Amino acid sequence: MLYNKQHGAELKRKAARVARLVPLMPRLGPETFRPPIVWGPFDGVDDEGVPLVEDRVMDLSLDRMQLPTRRQLPQPRPQMGPQGGPRPGIPVEVPDKKMRRSKAMDSEPNVVLSVLAHPDDAEFLCAGALIRLAQEHRWQVHIASMTPGDCGSMELPADQIAAIRRQEGARAAGLIGAVYHCLEERDLRVFYAEGPLERVTRLLRQVRPRIVLTHSPADYMLDHEMTSTLTRAAAFGAAVPNFFADRGMPPALPHIPHLYYCDPIEGKDALGRPVEPGFRVDISGVLDTKASMLAAHASQRDWLLKHHGMDQYVQSMRDWGRQRGKEAGVAHAEGFRQHLGHSYPQDNLLGQLLGVV
């Protein structure tokens, strides 16, 4: 490449322009940075809204920097048509775009969907809230299980007990006018994988819930924990139009639904540590209906007695509801935690509808 004075002058002009645009940091010293750098979440909180405190973070010490003065860029002139309006073909921002989105959200039907691992999990953990939403607010209720409970017998083969438990799930849901869905995974083989994630996402886009209930992220068995993870991912992805766009999906949801985690079984994680609910709802007035729904899963009494050493599992449900209720000063209650991570709804819709105790 030939180098001449004209070329050198051009390089100097370019360097001068870059120097005006790029912040210069001559006063930054090695003490300014304190490794290791820990990057936190977007909002400084975890998925349930609990503030996170970082031990060591980067200190950029902006007050030490000498930033150059930036020239304000000229604003582009609007492209006008012959009559003073916008030129045809030029996109124009609609002022009430957010308003129209809000109206579209309000037009969505009032639907609640529980996605839990096995038939009878919803009846044990969250049926009280489902019953109250149906009876007091006329919400549509959908109850889904990841599996048909194919391992829930010591005597019957998998296909027979699965057929029985699908019928029990539909019968229990029918007691409150709800619809039962089985996503046809298999007991002890619920994994976070593309197939089950697609099925949960498809279900959300079909029934279009405003509220989704699922298992606690920490529970006593992996089927519950994997169901929780799958449901969380599907609740986020169901509102993304390009997610599984090539699978013949129903339209994407207009927004991420309100996501709630039920209590883990016995209110503790796999290490026996207590998992406290974020709030409780009073189910005293619908406890008998909840017990009837759980009793519809008649095949499980023998299974739970032989494998879990648990007899009278309907009474166990009542006892757990009484414990949660005692903590809140009511006869019986169910506990929930809301997923409050970045971009999820922040208002407690379930608590607003049913009251928090």
C-alpha positions in Angstrom: 0.0 0.0 0.0 1.3 3.4 -1.0 1.6 5.8 2.0 1.4 9.5 1.3 0.6 12.7 3.2 -3.0 12.7 2.1 -3.4 9.1 3.4 -1.7 10.0 6.7 -4.0 13.0 7.2 -7.1 10.9 6.6 -5.9 8.4 9.2 -5.4 11.2 11.7 -8.9 12.5 11.0 -10.4 9.1 11.6 -8.5 8.7 14.8 -9.8 12.0 16.1 -13.4 11.0 15.4 -13.0 7.7 17.3 -11.4 9.6 20.2 -14.4 11.8 20.5 -16.8 8.8 20.6 -15.0 6.3 22.7 -14.9 7.1 26.5 -11.3 7.6 27.7 -10.3 6.2 31.0 -6.8 7.6 31.9 -7.5 7.8 35.6 -8.7 4.2 36.1 -6.1 2.3 38.2 -5.8 -1.4 39.2 -7.6 -0.7 42.5 -10.8 0.1 40.6 -11.5 -3.5 39.8 -12.0 -6.2 42.4 -12.2 -9.7 41.0 -13.9 -12.0 40.9 -16.8 -10.4 39.0 -20.2 -11.8 39.9 -23.0 -11.0 37.5 -26.5 -11.1 39.1 -29.9 -11.5 37.5 -31.6 -8.6 35.7 -33.6 -7.3 38.6 -31.3 -8.3 41.5 -33.9 -10.8 42.7 -34.4 -14.5 42.3 -37.3 -16.2 40.6 -39.5 -15.8 43.7 -38.7 -12.1 44.2 -36.2 -12.6 47.0 -33.4 -9.9 46.8 -29.9 -11.3 46.0 -26.8 -9.7 47.6 -23.6 -10.2 45.7 -20.4 -10.4 47.8 -18.1 -8.9 45.3 -19.1 -6.9 42.2 -17.3 -4.7 39.7 -16.9 -1.1 40.7 -16.6 0.9 37.5 -16.1 4.2 39.5 -17.7 6.4 36.9 -17.0 9.5 38.9 -13.3 8.9 38.2 -13.7 8.7 34.4 -13.1 11.7 32.1 -15.8 11.3 29.5 -15.7 13.4 26.4 -18.6 15.7 25.5 -20.8 14.0 23.0 -22.4 15.9 20.2 -26.1 15.5 20.0 -26.9 13.7 16.8 -29.3 15.5 14.5 -32.8 14.1 14.4 -34.0 12.7 11.1 -36.5 14.8 9.4 -40.0 13.2 9.1 -40.8 12.0 5.6 -44.0 13.7 4.7 -46.4 13.1 1.9 -47.8 15.7 -0.5 -50.7 16.6 1.8 -48.6 16.9 5.0 -49.3 13.3 6.1 -46.9 10.4 6.3 -45.5 9.2 3.0 -47.1 5.9 1.9 -45.0 2.9 2.9 -43.4 4.7 5.9 -44.3 2.9 9.1 -45.9 5.1 11.7 -45.9 4.3 15.5 -49.3 3.8 16.9 -49.7 5.9 20.1 -52.1 3.5 21.8 -50.2 0.4 21.1 -49.9 -0.5 24.8 -53.5 0.2 25.4 -54.5 -2.1 22.6 -52.3 -4.8 24.0 -53.9 -4.4 27.4 -57.4 -4.8 25.9 -56.2 -8.0 24.1 -55.0 -9.4 27.4 -58.2 -8.5 29.2 -60.2 -10.3 26.4 -58.5 -13.6 27.2 -60.8 -16.1 28.9 -60.4 -16.7 32.7 -58.7 -20.1 32.7 -56.6 -21.8 35.3 -54.4 -24.8 34.5 -52.6 -27.1 36.9 -49.7 -29.1 35.5 -48.6 -31.7 38.0 -46.8 -35.0 37.7 -49.4 -37.7 38.5 -53.1 -38.2 38.7 -54.2 -37.2 42.3 -51.3 -34.7 42.7 -53.6 -31.7 42.0 -56.3 -33.1 44.3 -53.8 -33.3 47.1 -51.9 -30.0 46.6 -54.1 -27.3 44.9 -57.7 -28.6 44.3 -59.0 -26.2 47.0 -57.8 -23.2 45.0 -59.2 -24.7 41.8 -62.6 -25.3 43.3 -62.8 -21.8 44.6 -61.9 -20.3 41.3 -64.6 -22.4 39.6 -67.3 -21.8 42.2 -66.7 -18.2 43.2 -65.4 -16.7 40.0 -66.7 -19.0 37.3 -63.2 -19.7 35.9 -62.6 -22.6 33.5 -60.4 -25.2 35.2 -58.1 -27.6 33.5 -56.2 -30.3 35.4 -53.2 -32.0 33.7 -50.9 -34.8 34.7 -47.6 -35.5 33.0 -48.1 -39.3 33.4 -51.1 -41.6 33.7 -49.7 -43.1 36.9 -48.5 -46.3 35.2 -46.3 -47.3 38.1 -49.0 -46.8 40.7 -49.8 -50.5 41.4 -48.1 -53.5 43.0 -50.4 -56.0 41.2 -51.7 -54.6 37.9 -49.4 -54.1 34.8 -48.6 -50.6 33.6 -51.2 -50.4 30.8 -54.1 -51.5 33.1 -53.3 -49.2 36.0 -52.7 -46.3 33.6 -56.2 -46.8 32.0 -57.8 -46.9 35.5 -56.0 -43.8 36.7 -56.9 -41.8 33.6 -60.5 -42.6 34.3 -60.1 -41.6 37.9 -58.4 -38.3 36.9 -61.3 -37.5 34.6 -63.9 -38.5 37.2 -62.3 -36.3 39.9 -62.1 -33.3 37.5 -65.7 -33.8 36.5 -66.8 -33.2 40.1 -66.1 -29.5 39.6 -66.8 -29.2 35.9 -63.1 -29.3 35.1 -61.3 -30.9 32.1 -58.6 -33.5 32.7 -55.6 -33.9 30.4 -52.8 -36.5 30.4 -49.6 -35.7 28.6 -48.6 -39.4 28.4 -45.1 -39.3 29.9 -44.3 -42.3 32.1 -43.8 -42.5 35.9 -40.2 -42.1 37.0 -39.2 -41.0 33.5 -40.3 -37.4 33.4 -37.3 -35.5 32.0 -36.6 -32.0 30.9 -36.4 -32.7 27.1 -37.8 -31.4 23.9 -40.6 -33.9 23.6 -42.3 -33.2 27.0 -41.5 -29.5 26.7 -43.4 -29.3 23.4 -46.4 -31.2 24.8 -46.7 -28.8 27.8 -46.2 -25.8 25.6 -48.9 -27.0 23.2 -51.3 -27.6 26.1 -50.8 -24.0 27.4 -51.4 -22.6 24.0 -54.6 -24.7 23.6 -56.2 -23.9 26.9 -54.7 -20.4 27.2 -54.5 -20.0 31.0 -54.1 -16.8 32.9 -53.0 -18.8 36.0 -50.7 -21.9 36.0 -50.1 -24.0 39.0 -47.3 -26.6 39.2 -45.0 -28.5 41.7 -42.5 -26.9 43.9 -39.0 -26.7 42.3 -37.7 -28.7 45.3 -39.7 -31.7 46.2 -39.3 -35.3 47.4 -39.1 -36.9 44.0 -37.7 -36.0 40.6 -41.0 -36.4 38.6 -42.3 -33.5 40.6 -39.2 -31.4 40.2 -38.9 -32.1 36.4 -42.6 -31.2 36.0 -42.0 -27.9 37.7 -39.1 -27.1 35.4 -41.0 -28.1 32.3 -44.0 -26.0 33.3 -41.9 -23.0 34.1 -40.1 -23.2 30.7 -43.4 -23.8 28.8 -45.1 -20.8 30.6 -42.3 -18.6 29.3 -42.0 -20.2 25.8 -45.8 -20.3 25.2 -45.7 -16.5 24.8 -42.8 -16.6 22.3 -44.2 -16.9 18.7 -41.1 -18.5 17.3 -40.9 -21.2 20.0 -41.8 -24.5 18.2 -43.1 -22.4 15.3 -42.6 -25.3 12.9 -44.7 -27.8 14.9 -48.2 -26.7 14.0 -48.7 -25.0 17.3 -51.8 -22.9 18.3 -51.1 -19.1 18.4 -48.7 -17.9 21.1 -50.1 -16.6 24.3 -50.4 -12.8 24.4 -48.3 -12.7 27.6 -46.6 -15.0 30.2 -49.3 -16.4 32.5 -49.1 -16.0 36.3 -47.1 -19.0 37.5 -47.4 -20.5 41.0 -45.7 -23.3 42.8 -47.7 -25.5 45.2 -46.3 -26.7 48.5 -44.0 -29.7 48.2 -45.3 -32.9 49.8 -45.2 -32.5 53.6 -43.8 -28.9 53.1 -40.2 -29.9 52.8 -37.5 -30.5 50.2 -35.6 -33.7 49.5 -33.2 -32.9 52.4 -36.0 -32.5 54.9 -35.6 -28.7 55.0 -38.9 -26.8 55.4 -40.2 -24.9 52.3 -42.3 -22.0 53.5 -45.2 -20.8 51.3 -45.2 -17.2 50.1 -48.9 -17.0 50.9 -51.8 -19.1 51.8 -55.4 -19.3 50.6 -58.3 -20.4 52.8 -59.9 -23.6 51.6 -62.0 -24.4 54.7 -65.3 -24.0 52.8 -64.4 -26.4 50.0 -62.4 -29.0 51.9 -65.1 -31.6 51.6 -65.3 -31.2 47.8 -61.5 -31.4 47.7 -61.7 -34.7 49.7 -64.3 -36.1 47.3 -62.0 -35.3 44.3 -59.1 -37.1 46.0 -61.2 -40.1 47.0 -62.1 -40.5 43.3 -58.5 -41.9 42.9 -59.5 -45.1 44.7 -56.7 -47.2 43.2 -54.1 -45.2 45.1 -55.1 -46.3 48.6 -53.6 -49.8 48.3 -50.5 -48.5 46.4 -49.7 -45.8 49.0 -50.3 -48.2 51.9 -47.9 -50.8 50.4 -45.2 -48.5 49.0 -45.4 -45.4 51.1 -46.7 -46.9 54.3 -49.5 -44.3 54.2 -53.1 -45.3 55.0 -56.1 -43.0 54.8 -54.4 -40.7 52.3 -57.6 -38.5 52.2 -57.2 -37.9 55.9 -53.5 -37.1 55.3 -54.6 -34.4 52.9 -57.0 -33.0 55.6 -54.3 -33.0 58.2 -51.9 -31.1 56.0 -54.5 -28.6 55.1 -55.2 -28.2 58.8 -51.5 -27.5 59.5 -51.3 -24.8 56.8 -54.6 -23.3 58.1 -53.4 -23.2 61.7 -50.4 -21.2 60.6 -52.7 -18.6 59.1 -55.5 -18.6 61.7 -58.1 -20.5 59.6 -59.4 -24.1 59.6 -57.7 -25.3 56.4 -55.4 -23.7 53.8 -53.2 -24.3 50.8 -49.8 -22.8 50.4 -48.3 -21.3 47.2 -45.3 -19.3 46.0 -45.4 -17.1 43.0 -42.7 -17.1 40.3 -41.5 -13.5 40.2 -38.5 -13.7 38.0 -37.8 -11.0 35.3 -40.6 -10.6 32.8 -43.1 -12.7 34.7 -46.3 -11.0 36.0 -45.6 -9.3 39.3 -49.1 -8.9 40.6 -50.5 -11.7 42.7 -53.6 -12.5 40.7 -54.4 -15.7 42.6 -54.1 -13.9 45.9 -56.3 -11.1 44.7 -59.0 -13.5 43.6 -59.1 -15.8 46.6 -57.7 -13.6 49.3 -54.4 -14.1 51.2 -54.4 -15.5 54.7 
